[in-house]
């Protein structure tokens, strides 16, 4: 009987630990979504304003000069590490790490199986070198406006501007609804 009670108590403690872990991950996922939405809205509004004032050539220049500072500001204000990455990079400094690469490939497989790219997200608590880190990614679907700089039929002035800013560009040829890349957020846990 004592062994049964001890076994049940051990199972209860393990279940409580699992629930606490799941609750922590859910709370961090919600926080990451909020940070990502704020960052995404600021970045998008900056690009939309640039498009309205000077078209896609102007938006490329703004993306080149303002995306980094917007990212750093949002990271500083939120306490999260924020970045964007893709399987087809425009900026080589946005290269995916191994975890991001696995998630991006998983997003592509899910899209191929019929999943809506707008709803693709993934989160995990990972441990590396004795440190726990919460990681979150959200797919960025290719919208109609994205095709002006990332599609298959990019006009000459835009191609020239891309080549000037991003000589190693691979981020073209996308179709409407393709996964353009992903927002990637992380936060070290204590």
N, C-alpha and C positions, 0 to 999 in steps of 0.2 A: 504494500500500500504506500509506503514511504517513497519507493522508487516512482510510483505512478504520480504522486503529488509533486515530487521533484521534477519529473518529466513535464508535467503540465505547467508548472511554474516556469521552467526553462523555455517552453514553447510560448508562454504568455510574454515573457521578457523579450524574446526574439521578435515576436509579433509587434510589440510596442516599439522596439527599435526600428523595425521595418516601416511601421506607420510614421514614425517621427522623420525618418529619412525621406519617405515619399512626400510628407507634408512640407519638409524643407525644400525639396526639389520643386514642388508645386508653387510655393511662395516665390522662389527665385525665378521660376519660369514667368510668373505674372509680372514680377519686377522687370525682368529682361524685356518682355513684350512692351511694357510702358516706355522704357528707355529707348527701345528700337523704334517705336512709333514716333516719339518726339524727334529723334534724330532723323528718321526717314522723312517726316513732314518738313523739317527745316531744310534738308537737302533738296527735296522735291520742289519746295516753294522757291528756293534759290534758282534752281534750273528752269522752272517754269517762267520766272521773271526774266531770266536771261534769254530764253527762247522768244518771249514776247517782245523784248527790246532789240533783238538782233538775230533771231533765228538760230539754227543749230550750230553755225560756226561760232557765234557768240557764246552759246551754251557750253561748247567744248572748252573754250578759254576759261570760262567761269568754273567749270568742273575741274579743270586742271589746277586752278589757283585757289579755289574756295572749298573744295570737298575736304581736303586735308585739315584746314583750320576748323571747319564745322565739326569734323569728326573729333578732333582734339578737344574742342570746347565741350562737346556733349560728353565725352569720356571724363574730362575733368569735373564737370558739374554733377555727373551721376555716380562716379566712382567705379565705373565699368570700363573694361577694355573693349573698344568698339572698332570694328573694321568691316570691310566688304571684300569678298573674294569670289572667284569664279573658276570654272573649268576652262574658260576661254578668256584669258586676261587681257585687259587693255594696259594696265599699269603693272609691270613685273613685281613691284614691291608689295602687291596684294596677293602674292602666291599663297595658296592654301597650305596649311600644315597637314600632317598625316590625318588628324582627326577630322578637320574640315573637308579634306579630300574624300574621306570615307562617307561623310554625311552628304556632300554634293553628289557623289555617285549614287547613294541611296535615294536622294531626291529624284534623280534622273530615272532610276528604275521604277520608282513609284509613279512618276508622271507617265512613263511608258505603259504602266499597268492601268492607267486611267485616272489617277489621282489629280485633283485640282491643284496646280502649282501655287495658287494664292493661299492654300491652306497647309502647305508643307512647312513643318517646323520640327526641330529635334532639340532635346536638352538632355544633359547628363552631368553627373558629378563624377569627375575622374580624379585619380590620384597618380601623381608623378613625383618622384624624388621625395616621397613622404609628405607632399603638400596636396591638399584637396582643392580642386578648382571646379566651379560650376561653368558649364559651357552651353551656349544656346545658339542655334542657327535658324534663320527664317529665309525661305526661298524668295527671290525677287523675280517675278514673272515679267516677261517682255511685253510692254504695252505698246500701243500704236505710236506714241511720240518717241519711244526708245528706238524704233526702227530707222528714224532719220540719221542716227549715228551708229546704230548697231545692226541694222538690217542688211539685206543682200543688195539692194539698189541704192547705195549711198552716192549722193551727188558729188561731183568733182571738188568743189570748194571745201566740202566737209572732209572728204578723203585727204585732201592736202593738209588741212588743219590737224587731222588725226596723225598723219605721218610726221608732222612737225613736232607735235607734243609726245607722241607715243610711237617711236619707230619700230618697236617690236609687237605692235598691236595684233591680237588674235581675236578680239571681241566683236567680230562682224559676222554676218550671215545668219543672224537670228531671225526667226519667224514669230509672228504674234503668238503669245502664250508660252513660248519657250522659257526655260529657266535661264535667265540672264546671269544669275549668280546668287549670292546670299549675303544677308547681314550676319555677322558673327560676333557674338558678345561673350565675354568671359569675366569671371570675378573670382579671385582667390578667397577661399573660405578659411576661417580661423578655427 
